Amino acid sequence: MEPSEANAAQERTGRVGPGGSVGSDGSVGSDGSVGPDGSVGPDGSAVAVFEEHRPRLLGLAYRLLGSASEAEDVVQEAFLRWDAAERDLVASPAAWLTKVVANLCLNQLASARARRESYVGPWLPEPVLTEDGALGPLETVERRESVSFGLLVLLERLTPPERAVFVLREAFGHSHREIAEILDVEEAHSRQLLRRARQRVGESRARYSVDSGHHRRVVERFLAATLHGDVAELERLLADEVGSWADGGGAVTAARRPVLGRDRVLRYLLGMGQRPEAAHLTATIAEVNGEPAALLRFGGVLAAVVTVETDDDGRVTAVRSVFNPEKLAYLTKQLV
């Protein structure tokens, strides 16, 4: 077949090339089902069908990239490809779009890794308000954990293929057959990638709190103790092996190295609470990345998002604070 004929065939079937090629069998797992007849919505329009799947696609891209703004760009590119495809030949829009988004993210992950290696200070994901379903439904513990700061940070240890398999399997429940079709790999290789990913993540994976009410109370106590310099309360709250990570990206003042150990974290938090601007901060609690988190505002402007992890005894084991204004931009838009 001549190159021009091959390109035409790709356009007819909706194939989008090496970066986001899509298959034709249209299979999809339980998360992305659009009906056994492959129906594409009441009016059949490209926009209506795409909008039906947008939250799930954004949730997939965000879990793979850790950046809401980059995830939005990927989803927009997927829409352009969807709009240009011959959609009548697509058996399942959900499967088609999942494959496009996953492969676009794989292309980005290599360059994202290089950027993060030169990032100033600790790298943390972009925080996202999730109570309104911005990242798709979080009705299971697995899905809620899969957008948590703790797990997203651990996913940075994985290779792009390992991360893709882990997210598709753990967060979206795809079978290895479906993952193999999405990523153009053998089923056996998909299983191998998942085993490696679980081993790397499992080594440091913290217990995920399923009691949001208890977690919220811990966040409230931690926040009040930090802002008011309550040493006794902080000593009660902090675990011996607690660590603190602050993401300022070099744009604002923030610790450029992790602060590890109870005594060091205590001194660090007390120092933060004694800074002059701390007296003018206002704080609220909101669901961020599936968990209660503190939103700190200075002069009405979002200045930081703080999340905490706890152990089985309810003691704080990790404090992660995002100060970088660029990383707060997406959540700031959500607040409007």
Order of alpha helices (4+ residues) and beta strands (2+ residues): alpha-alpha-alpha-alpha-alpha-alpha-alpha-alpha-alpha-alpha-alpha-beta-beta-alpha-beta-beta-beta-beta-alpha
